[in-house]
């Protein structure tokens, strides 16, 4: 299992924060992941991050580059704005 961090901007960090449980479910469903933690920028900007443990980093990268319809709809609902940067714990 690998620990990843995904960063991106969002339309509204407060709205984005309300979808934490949905993100947890999505990481589990799509990536066999868990231990999901959300972060918002301290400076009040729209920059956010989500960290999670995932079974397959390549699956995460593939899904983010070409999201399945369900994942894309969730990202839109959460207000995710590309681009996204993915960091992998070494």
N, C-alpha and C positions, 0 to 999 in steps of 0.2 A: 504494500500500500504506500502511496506517495502523498505528501502534503503539498497542496497547491494554493496559490493566492491569485485571484483574478481581480484586476483593477479596471475601472472604467468610470465615465461620467454617467449621471442619471438626470432625468428631467427634474425630479424632486426627491432629495434624500429622505425626507420624512415619509413620503408615500412609499418609496423603495423599502424602507425599514419595516413597513407593515407586512411585507411578504416573506419574512424570514422563514416561517414554517413551510411555505410553499417552495422556497428555495431548497430547504432541507429535503423535502420529498423529491424534488427534481434531481438533486445530486444522488440520492439513493437509487431512484429509478433509472436514470440515464448512465450513471457512472459507477454504480456500486459503492457510492461514497457515504460519508457520514462526518460527524464532528464539525458541522458547518458553523462558522462564526462570521457575522457581518461587521463591517467597520465603516464609519463615515468620517470624512475629513474634519479635523478640529477647527480648521480655518473658516468653516461655514460655506465652503464651495460645494459644488455638486459631485465631487470626486468621492467614490466609494470603493470598497474592496470586500471580497468574500473569500474566506479560507475554508478549505475542506480536505478531508482525506479521501482519496479516490483509488480505485483498483487499477485504472488504466488511463494514464495521462494522454496517450495517443487518441483514445476515444473522446476525451475532453476536447482536444485540439480539433479533431474532425468535426465534432458536433458544433463547436463554436465557429468554425469556418463555413459550415453549411448546415445550419440548425434544422432539425426536423420541425415540422409545422407546429407541433405541440410546444416544443422548447422556444421556438421563435415567438409564438403567441404569448408565452409567459414572460419572455424578455421585454416584449412591447408593453405588456400590462404593468410590469415593474418599472418601466421608464428607462430601461438600459439604453445608453447611447454608445455606439462604437466610436473609436476602436477600443478593443479590450486587450490588455496585456496579461499574460499568464506567466507566473513564476512558480518554479518547482523547487521544493526543499532538497538540498543535496546533503 
